[in-house]
Structures are given as structure tokens and as C-alpha cells.
């Protein structure tokens, strides 16, 4: 297609946003998903995840971003994070989350390393490693949900660790997020350093 046609289409058609996450598929993830279903059923379809790269538009192609991520992730060894307390991002945004207590610097380094090439963008807020429980429409809803989430999390009997060994590149499509490609960590040289 001629370049002028591409430019026209890119102005008319909305761009997709992309993100990079690691799904939490253990008892912590089940806890978060159950709590979300109870406290905010409209977002019950969302899988529990830690975000590595928050939503962004690509500056290049999906294929080139994926190629970059595959190569970069192959050089990063799997690691574990330990979760801390339930908090909110109020008053900035009505989001309730579980903070990452241990391995925050590791997650920040990974975020910074993978924000290169076509994935570079100006993010709305400083990157804060966390496990989102829910995002509500109002501050009052978030405050009420936070009280309940803190009580339930205090009673959670399982381990509060999440092992990060595979990331998922995801694309927003019509308000829903779809998996694009899994990105195993450490396929190249296993290393504890980036």
C-alpha cells in the first residue's frame, strides 16, 4: 500500500494498545480473581497479572516489537516476587492493588530494559510494580473495596510469592485484551543479571 494510503488509514483507524504482563496462575491469582468477581463483577473477566509494561501504542510494527521482546526476554532469568500489603493509587486513580514487597527493583529494571525500541512511550505515571485487584469508577468505591480487600488478604493462608518465568505480550481489541505471544524468560543464556 502506498505510504500516503497508510498515513490516511492510521489517522482514521484507532491504533491498538499493547502491554506486557505475567499471569498469576497460583492461589494468589485465584484469590485476586475471586475477590474481583465479588467486589467489581464488571471486570471479573480479567486474569490476575503483574504488569511489566503498562498499555502503550507501538512506534513500530507488532512483529518488530515481538522480535525485540523475544530476544530481550531470552537473556533474563526467571525470578520470584513477594507480595506485600493491599493499597490504592488514590487520589490519582481509583485502583486497589497488592504491592510488590520484594523484587521491586528487579521488576523496575525489567520494565526499563523492555521499554526500548518500538515499545518506548511516555507513561502516565511512574512505574510501580503491583498486582491489580480492581479499578473502580469512583474513589468511594475504591476506598470501600480496599477495606474489604485488606481484611481478606490478611486472612489469606497461602504463600505470597509469585514466580515469574513467562511474560505475555497482549493487545487491546475493542476494550478487551487478547494474548499475542508468550515470552519465556531465560531461553538464551540463563542469567540473574540484565
C-alpha positions as CSV (number, residue, x, y, z in Angstrom):
1,X,0.0,0.0,0.0
2,X,1.4,3.5,-0.8
3,X,2.7,5.4,2.1
4,X,0.0,8.1,1.7
5,X,-2.7,5.5,2.0
6,X,-1.1,4.1,5.1
7,X,-0.9,7.6,6.7
8,X,-4.6,8.1,5.8
9,X,-5.6,4.8,7.4
10,X,-3.5,5.4,10.5
11,X,-5.4,8.7,11.1
12,X,-8.8,7.2,10.5
13,X,-8.4,3.8,12.3
14,X,-7.7,3.8,16.0
15,X,-4.4,2.3,17.0
16,X,-4.2,-0.8,19.2
17,X,-2.5,-0.6,22.6
18,X,-0.2,-3.2,23.8
19,X,1.1,-4.3,27.2
20,X,3.4,-6.9,28.7
21,X,2.2,-8.9,31.7
22,X,2.9,-12.1,33.6
23,X,-0.2,-14.0,34.5
24,X,-0.5,-15.1,38.2
25,X,-1.8,-18.7,38.0
26,X,-1.4,-19.8,41.5
27,X,-3.5,-19.5,44.7
28,X,-2.7,-15.7,44.9
29,X,-4.2,-15.3,41.4
30,X,-7.2,-17.3,42.3
31,X,-7.7,-15.1,45.4
32,X,-7.5,-11.9,43.4
33,X,-9.9,-13.2,40.7
34,X,-12.4,-14.3,43.2
35,X,-12.2,-11.0,45.1
36,X,-12.6,-9.1,41.9
37,X,-15.7,-11.1,40.9
38,X,-17.2,-10.3,44.3
39,X,-16.3,-6.6,44.6
40,X,-16.4,-5.5,41.0
41,X,-18.2,-8.1,38.7
42,X,-17.9,-5.9,35.6
43,X,-14.2,-6.7,35.5
44,X,-14.4,-10.3,36.5
45,X,-13.2,-11.4,33.1
46,X,-9.7,-10.0,33.7
47,X,-7.0,-12.6,34.6
48,X,-4.8,-11.8,37.6
49,X,-1.5,-10.4,36.4
50,X,1.6,-8.4,37.2
51,X,2.2,-5.7,34.7
52,X,5.7,-5.3,33.3
53,X,4.9,-2.7,30.6
54,X,1.6,-0.7,31.1
55,X,-0.6,-0.1,28.0
56,X,1.0,1.8,25.1
57,X,0.9,2.3,21.4
58,X,3.7,0.9,19.4
59,X,6.1,3.2,17.5
60,X,6.9,0.4,15.1
61,X,5.3,-2.8,14.0
62,X,3.9,-5.6,16.2
63,X,6.3,-8.0,14.6
64,X,9.4,-5.9,15.3
65,X,8.2,-5.3,18.9
66,X,7.8,-9.0,19.4
67,X,11.2,-9.8,17.9
68,X,12.8,-7.3,20.3
69,X,10.9,-8.8,23.3
70,X,11.8,-12.4,22.4
71,X,15.5,-11.6,22.2
72,X,15.5,-9.5,25.4
73,X,13.4,-12.0,27.4
74,X,15.7,-14.8,26.4
75,X,18.5,-13.1,28.3
76,X,16.6,-12.6,31.6
77,X,16.4,-15.4,34.1
78,X,13.1,-16.3,35.9
79,X,12.7,-14.8,39.3
80,X,10.2,-14.6,42.2
81,X,8.4,-11.6,43.8
82,X,6.9,-11.4,47.2
83,X,3.7,-9.5,47.6
84,X,3.0,-7.1,50.5
85,X,0.0,-5.1,51.6
86,X,-3.2,-4.0,49.9
87,X,-3.0,-0.4,48.8
88,X,-4.7,2.1,46.5
89,X,-3.5,4.6,43.9
90,X,-5.9,7.2,45.3
91,X,-6.3,10.1,44.7
92,X,-4.5,9.6,41.3
93,X,-6.7,6.7,40.1
94,X,-9.4,4.5,41.9
95,X,-7.3,1.3,41.7
96,X,-6.9,-1.2,44.5
97,X,-3.8,-3.4,44.3
98,X,-1.4,-5.6,46.2
99,X,2.1,-4.1,46.4
100,X,5.2,-6.0,45.4
101,X,7.3,-6.1,48.5
102,X,10.3,-8.0,47.4
103,X,11.9,-7.8,43.9
104,X,10.6,-4.4,43.1
105,X,14.0,-3.3,41.7
106,X,14.2,-6.4,39.6
107,X,10.7,-5.6,38.1
108,X,11.7,-1.9,37.5
109,X,14.9,-3.0,35.8
110,X,12.9,-5.4,33.6
111,X,10.4,-2.6,32.8
112,X,13.2,-0.2,31.8
113,X,15.0,-2.8,29.7
114,X,11.9,-3.8,27.8
115,X,10.7,-0.2,27.2
116,X,13.1,0.1,24.3
117,X,12.7,0.3,20.6
118,X,9.1,0.3,19.4
119,X,7.8,-0.1,22.9
120,X,9.1,3.2,24.2
121,X,6.5,5.7,25.4
122,X,5.8,8.4,27.9
123,X,3.9,6.7,30.6
124,X,1.1,8.5,32.5
125,X,2.5,7.5,36.0
126,X,5.8,6.3,37.4
127,X,6.1,2.5,37.1
128,X,5.1,0.9,40.3
129,X,5.2,-3.0,40.4
130,X,1.9,-4.3,41.7
131,X,-0.9,-6.9,41.3
132,X,-4.1,-5.1,40.5
133,X,-7.2,-6.3,42.3
134,X,-9.6,-3.9,40.7
135,X,-10.2,-0.4,39.3
136,X,-13.5,1.2,40.1
137,X,-15.4,4.1,38.7
138,X,-15.2,6.3,41.8
139,X,-12.9,7.0,44.7
140,X,-15.6,6.0,47.2
141,X,-15.9,2.5,45.6
142,X,-12.2,2.1,45.7
143,X,-12.0,3.0,49.4
144,X,-14.8,0.6,50.3
145,X,-13.2,-2.2,48.2
146,X,-9.8,-1.6,49.8
147,X,-11.2,-2.1,53.3
148,X,-12.6,-5.5,52.3
149,X,-9.6,-6.5,50.3
150,X,-7.3,-5.7,53.3
151,X,-9.4,-7.9,55.6
152,X,-9.4,-10.8,53.1
153,X,-5.7,-10.5,52.3
154,X,-4.8,-10.6,56.0
155,X,-6.6,-13.9,56.2
156,X,-5.1,-15.4,53.1
157,X,-3.3,-18.6,54.2
158,X,-1.1,-19.3,51.2
159,X,2.3,-18.2,50.1
160,X,2.5,-14.6,48.9
161,X,5.2,-15.4,46.3
162,X,4.7,-15.3,42.6
163,X,7.2,-17.0,40.3
164,X,7.8,-15.0,37.1
165,X,9.1,-17.3,34.3
166,X,6.9,-16.3,31.3
167,X,5.6,-13.0,30.1
168,X,2.7,-12.4,27.8
169,X,2.6,-9.8,25.1
170,X,-1.1,-8.6,24.9
171,X,-3.1,-6.4,22.5
172,X,-6.2,-4.4,23.3
173,X,-9.0,-5.1,20.9
174,X,-12.4,-3.4,21.4
175,X,-11.8,-2.8,25.1
176,X,-10.7,-6.4,25.7
177,X,-7.2,-7.7,26.0
178,X,-6.0,-10.6,23.8
179,X,-2.9,-12.7,24.1
180,X,-0.5,-12.1,21.2
181,X,2.5,-14.2,22.2
182,X,4.1,-15.9,25.3
183,X,7.7,-14.9,26.1
184,X,9.5,-17.4,28.2
185,X,12.3,-15.9,30.3
186,X,15.8,-17.3,30.1
187,X,15.6,-19.3,26.8
188,X,19.0,-17.9,25.8
189,X,21.6,-17.6,28.5
190,X,20.1,-18.0,31.9
191,X,21.3,-15.1,34.0
192,X,20.3,-13.4,37.2
193,X,21.5,-10.1,35.7
194,X,20.0,-8.0,33.0
